[in-house]
Amino acid sequence: MNRFLVLVLFLVVCIRAAQAQPGQTNTELANQYASTGECDKAVVYFEKAYDQDLSVYQGFLTCLIKIKDYERAEKLIRKQQKRIPQDPSIRVDLGDVLTDQGQADKARKLYLDLIKDLKADINQVNLLANAFNKRQMFEYSIQAYLQGRNILNGTYTFSFELADAYGRVGNFTEMVNEYITLLETNPGYMANVQTILQNKIANDLTGGLNDLIRQALLRKIQKQPDVIHYSELLYWLFLQEKDFESAFLQAKGLDKRLGEEGERLLELGRTSLSNADFTTAENCFRYVIDLGKDAPNYLTGRMELINATNERITGSGNYSASDLLRLESDYEAALNELGRSSSTAPLLRSYAHLKAFFLFKSEEAIAILNETLELPNLRPPFKAECKLELADIYVFDGQVWDAALLYGQVDKDFKNDALGREAKYRNARLSYFMGEFDWAKDQLNVLKAATSQLISNDALSLALLITDNTNLDTTTEALLMYARADLLDFQNKDSLSLMTLDTLLLQFPEHTLTDEVLFKKASIRRSQGRYEAAALLYQEVVEKFGQDILADDALFQLADLVQNRMQDKERAMKLYEELLTKYPGSLYTVDARKRFRQLRGDKLN
C-alpha cells in the first residue's frame, strides 16, 4: 500500500513537472492555468506572484470571482487600493464582486459614491470613467464626466469623452450638443469635430443624425449669431448632404462676414458643377462676378460661369441651335472684356472646342487655338493640352496628317508623362479611324508594354476591339464600318453615326461586333438625353451577349443610368445586385457593391 502511494505521488510530481516547464515564473504559470480555465490552480501562482508583480492583479481577481472566493477577492481589492491609492477605478472592481453575488443595489450605491467623491483631478476622472467604459456602463461614465466638469469649474470639459459616451447609449441629441458647444471655446477642434461627425453620419442608417445636427446648429446660430464656427459647421454639413443650394446661402453669409472675396463661392461653384448642380454653380460664379470688376476673383468667376453654362448646355444632349448661339455670344463678350492672354487661355481653348464640335466652325476653332499657342507665358503642359485639342479638331475636320504631326510632337515632348501617353493613344485612335488597324495595334501595344505606367481604359478597350476583330476574320469590312461610325460619333455627328451602325447590323447581322454596335448606340442615345432608348440598348447587350466582354460594362452603365438619370433606385439596386452575382470578377464589382449597399442603406465605413 505504501509503495502504491509513493507511486501515485511520483506520477503527480511528473505531471506537474511536465506542465510547468523549466524556468517558468509564477506569473507565467498563473497565466497558463488561467488561459485554460483552471482558475483554482491559477490562484495559487497568482498569490505567489502578486507581491512582486502588480500586473497580475486583474487576472488574479478574475479567477477569484470565477471560483466564487469573494472574501479573498475583496481582500485583494483592498490590498491593491493601498498600493495604488490615487486610482479610484480599483473600487469599481468591488462592484464586480458585489454584482456577482447578486448585490446589484450595493454595487450601484458604490458607483455613485465613487463619482460623488471624485477629486478635482482630470486623471482621476478619466480613470474612473474608463473603468465604467470598459464594462460598457456608459451611464455611470457620463455621470463621472459631468461630475468632473463640475468640480474642475470648466478647466477641462470632457466634451469629446462625453459626446462619445452619449453616442454609445443612443442619446444623439446630447452627443451633438457636446460636439457643437465645444467649438464655442475651442474652435481649433473644428477639423476633429467634422471628422467624427462625418463618420457618425456615414454609419447612421436612418438619416436622422443630419437633422439633429442641423437643428442644433440653427438654434445655436439664432442664440449666438456672432459665433462664426457654428455657421462654418452648418456650411460643412450642407456639403456632406450635397445640399448645394443651402450651402450657397450659407457661403454668401460667411463670405461677407469673413471678407473672403468670393474664394469660398468659387470652391462651392466647382463642387456643385462636378455634381451636376448647374444652377447652384452658376449662382456661385455670378455672386463672385457681382463683387465687382476690381475684386481679385472677378476674372476667375467670369470664366467659371461660362464654363458652367457650357457644361449645362452641351452636357445635356438636349440643346437647341439658339442655346449654342447664346453660348457663343457669351464667350465673345467675355473675351472682349477680359482680353486674350495666358490668363484667359483656358477660356480660349474651351471656346475653340465649342466652335468645332458643336457649332461646326472648325476653321474658326483652329484659328483660335493657333492664336492661343502664340500667347506668351503659357505653361508647357497647358500648351501641350492646346495642341491635343487642336489635333482633335484637325481630326474632326479631316486634316489627319496635321493631327498626326501634333500628336507626335506632344508624345515626343512628354514621353514619360501622362500627356505623352494620351498623345500616343490619340494617334493610335486616329490610325484606327483611318482603317490602319495594324499600325494602331502596334502603337497600343507599346502603351500596354509600359506596365509601370497607367494606361487609360479607352486605350485598353480600343486595343481589344482591334485585336478581336482582326485576328479571327479575313476581312475587316465590318470593323472599317464600325470605325467610321466611331469617327462620326467623335465628330458629334450623332445621326450619321447611328445610321452607319444600323447599316452595319443589316449587312453583318451575326458579326462579333454586334455587341459593340449596340453598346455604342446606347452611349449615343444617352448623350442625347434619350435615356429610355439607351436603357433598352444596354439591356439588349446584357440579355443577348451575357457571356461576352461588354456584358458587365453594359450592366453597370444601365444601373448607373437608372440610378442617376432615371431616378429609379429600386431597379438600380437590383441591377447592381445582378452584376455582383453574374460577374463577380468584373472591374466594376467594387463600385457596384458600394453603390448597392448605399442604396440599401447599409453602414459604410
ZITAMO-V202609 format. One record per helix or strand of 2 or more residues. SS is the DSSP state (@ for helix, = for strand). FROM is the first residue (numbers start at 1). TO is the last residue. If there is no record, write none. Layout:
# ZITAMO-V202609
SS:FROM:TO / SS:FROM:TO
This chain:
# ZITAMO-V202609
@:2:19 / @:26:35 / @:39:50 / @:54:66 / @:70:83 / @:90:100 / @:104:116 / @:122:134 / @:138:151 / @:159:168 / @:172:185 / @:187:202 / @:208:223 / @:228:240 / @:244:258 / @:263:274 / @:278:290 / @:298:316 / @:321:338 / @:342:357 / @:362:373 / @:380:396 / @:400:413 / @:418:433 / @:437:449 / @:457:468 / @:477:490 / @:494:507 / @:514:527 / @:531:544 / @:551:564 / @:569:582 / @:589:600
